Amino acid sequence: MKQLYLHIKLAALSMLLFSACTQDEIMNQANVERPVTDELLNIGSVNVNDFAENTESRVINDSKTVTFEAGTNINDANGDELGVLLIDESGKTYANVAFKYVNENGENKWFNKTNEYYSSKIKKAIAYFPYTEMTVLPSTIEELKEIFINKDAGFKEKDLLVSEATEFKKATMDINFTHAFSMIAFSAEATATTSKNTEVTYSLELSDVAFSIGDKLYTPELVNGRYVCIVDVPQLQKDDFRYFYTVDNQSYVKTINSESPIGIESNKSYTFKCPVNQTGTSGIAAGDFYCVSSSNDVLVLPGNAAGVPEGWTCKGIVFHIMDESGSPSEWNTFVTNNELTESYIPGYNGKHGLVVSLINGKNYGTPTDNITSWNNCFTSYNDSGNTDLSNGYRMTKLLTDNAISNNITFIGLDLHKDETIADTTSWYIPSFNELKYLVRGENSGTPSSEGLEYVNGQLSKINGEELSGSIPSVTFINNSDGFGFCLMQSDGQENGWHGIPGSEKIRPIFAF
């Protein structure tokens, strides 16, 4: 009996072994791929090689460093995505895997959106950025370039980054990106002097910038002070390559000086200077950029600048200049109205003015606060109802000094209150008269070209928050019609409502 049982066990074991061998043979014959690991394909690190600058001259900003934006989750439309093309042994691409850049618990990571597993089927991988959905999957970088160069898209979407792995033996990829195309850039320069008499070179704003290679016309984009464009050409030749630009209504046409063609390589940037017949704007004017350095030096950058030079931070846009002429001068009147000590605000090269913040503040406070409590903050101030005084600094100080004692929750300057800027007042809420200059321009009667639309154009250059809607003033009205805050509409007119400001945002300003 034992012998029979032993024979049965051996027979069963033989059948199992035969079954396993047969299964392996069947899978191999059917070319069914077995996973090497149960790990998801993942990304360990991503490095991007910047465009190499192919010029001996100094680079203005860089217009070339790629930074990735992380989303809040894998479905966030704002997060960046890169793709990985998986290619099998036959050279055919069988998957276009999307990876999403996500901030998880304070750490930025690349997440495999399509849950693609690593397997030995992968013989080559091409990582690229930005991720693009494609009906026909390319199997080489050259095929991928053809898709991107023909895109009707802007600079960022067309600037293809690529990285190829030909020996793919683990689930984690470390990606070293290079730019698949070349970049052509154009810039014009001028100089300005800081408050400490240091000369600073900055890039000038150009208009109608374009260039042609043969019979094809290209339109560059403004990125960090340079006008840049992605190209895929082998060389540039004199007269075959021309570039065009306009500065202060004067147009220019240029070509290269070299008689020999200039070879163009991928991952390289080629900058062409745009000489002009002037050196920038003299003096200061509405629309200039008020900038500071880490050493508390001040640079008022002319309004025709294309961007802020490296090492400087723009704090706001100049929107009104206080002329030193007259007796008393506008600046002296401003100092008196706001009870300032003139000596600690020396001005910029002898000039004083008003600067508007790049961002909104908050609203005044909780709308449920009693209007009488707000009124009590200004009862000792005789000119609290005068809408023709540039007295916002004084009014703001009264409000902040008296808010707590009147049980007012004042939060309007919370986003600005801890910031100190060299040679300026602290941030404050503009008076109604100061809002006239901001909204209507230097002409305080009707809206002018230096008003709100112009300031918004300057804000957009440096990614500032544009002004819109009703702009509240700290000016407090106390007359026979009652008392409350004086507001202004975006067309520069008083909107006729005097009450407690609600959801309207304050736009802080300072004087220099």
Secondary structure, DSSP 8 states (H G I E B T S, - for coil): -HHHHHHHHHHHHHHHHHHHHHHHHHHHHTT----S-S-B-EEEEEEE---EE--SS--SS-S-------BSSTT-TTS-EEEEEEE-TTS-EEEEEEEEEEEETTEEEEEETT--B--TT--EEEEEES----SS--SSHHHHHHHHHT----HHHH--EEEEESS--SSEEEEEEEESSEEEEEE-EEEEE-TTS-EEEEEB--EEEEEEETTEEE--EEETTEEEEEE--SEE-BTTEEEEEEETTEEEEEE---SS-EE--TTEEEEEE---SS----S--TT-EEEE-TTS-EEEE-TTBSS--TT-EEEEEEEEEE-S-BTTBHHHHHHHHTT--GGG---BTTBEEEEEESS----SB-TTS-HHHHHHTTTT-TTTT-TTS--HHHHHHHHHHHTGGGT--B-TTTTTTT---TTS---B---HHHHHHHHH-SSSSS--TTSHHHHHHHHHHTT-----S-EEEEEEEEETTEEEEEEE-TTS-EEEEEE---S-----EEE-
